[in-house]
Amino acid sequence: MITLRIYDRHDGSLAFDLRHLIDLLAPRSLDASWKVSPVTLNDPHLDCSFEEFMCTGPTDSGQFDLERLAADGSVVNGYSFSEAAHAAYQVIWGQFVATDPNQKHPWAVIRAIDSTFYEVTSADQVVLNAIRSAYKDVRVASGPVKSIPIEEV
């Protein structure tokens, strides 16, 4: 598994959001099952960790919204997940794990980190090449990331 960090910026903000990554990885992202959850953050100075999920956007009880999906911990199909991602204005913190119906292990993990960057972790070269081709400021993270140390954010 390789973790790429995407930092592309425009006018001081990230130049993309979760919906753009989901569209980039389609049609596979639409065929996958997705689990939405908070990102686990570690504070090595206080020797503690906490979880964070945050996004902005409309809240309509009739739609799958990302915050509700993160709170429920449920797994949804790719079309419902894409709808929720497109309905969000901005994803600030969150983890999104994609699994193919015929596989046990995730093919992609996307993390939004404090509106500063996104991480995409995958062993799939198609995913990694798509990220490298679509974005300009892409950096390889050192080692697989289980949680994000606070000083990195």
Long-range contacts (C-beta under 8 A, 24 or more apart in sequence): 1-121, 1-122, 1-123, 1-144, 2-121, 2-122, 2-123, 2-128, 2-140, 3-119, 3-120, 3-121, 3-140, 3-141, 3-143, 3-144, 3-145, 4-119, 4-120, 4-121, 4-128, 4-131, 4-132, 4-138, 4-139, 4-140, 4-141, 5-117, 5-118, 5-119, 5-138, 5-139, 5-140, 5-141, 6-117, 6-118, 6-119, 6-120, 6-131, 6-135, 6-137, 6-138, 7-116, 7-117, 7-137, 7-138, 7-139, 8-135, 8-136, 8-137, 8-138, 9-137, 13-115, 14-115, 14-116, 14-117, 14-118, 16-118, 16-135, 17-85, 17-88, 17-90, 17-91, 18-66, 18-85, 18-88, 18-91, 18-94, 18-96, 18-110, 18-112, 18-118, 19-82, 19-85, 19-86, 19-88, 21-110, 21-118, 21-120, 21-131, 22-78, 22-81, 22-82, 22-85, 22-86, 23-82, 24-130, 24-131, 24-134, 25-98, 25-108, 25-127, 25-130, 26-82, 28-98, 28-100, 28-107, 28-126, 29-78, 29-81, 29-82, 29-98, 29-108, 30-78, 30-79, 30-82, 31-78, 31-100, 31-101, 32-78, 32-98, 32-99, 32-100, 32-101, 32-107, 32-108, 33-75, 33-76, 33-77, 33-78, 33-98, 33-99, 33-100, 33-101, 34-75, 34-76, 34-77, 34-78, 34-81, 34-96, 34-97, 34-98, 34-99, 35-73, 35-74, 35-75, 35-96, 35-97, 35-99, 36-66, 36-69, 36-70, 36-73, 36-76, 36-81, 36-84, 36-94, 36-95, 36-96, 37-70, 37-73, 37-94, 37-95, 37-96, 37-97, 38-70, 38-93, 38-94, 38-95, 39-93, 39-94, 39-95, 39-111, 39-112, 39-113, 39-147, 39-148, 40-146, 40-147, 40-148, 41-147, 41-148, 41-149, 41-150, 41-153, 42-147, 42-148, 42-149, 42-150, 43-149, 43-150, 44-149, 44-150, 44-151, 45-150, 49-147, 52-93, 53-93, 53-94, 53-95, 54-91, 54-92, 54-93, 54-94, 55-88, 55-89, 55-90, 55-91, 55-92, 55-93, 55-94, 55-112, 56-88, 56-89, 56-90, 56-92, 57-87, 57-88, 57-89, 57-90, 58-87, 58-89, 60-87, 63-87, 66-91, 66-94, 70-94, 75-99, 90-115, 111-145, 111-148, 113-148, 113-152, 113-153, 114-153, 116-153, 119-145, 121-145
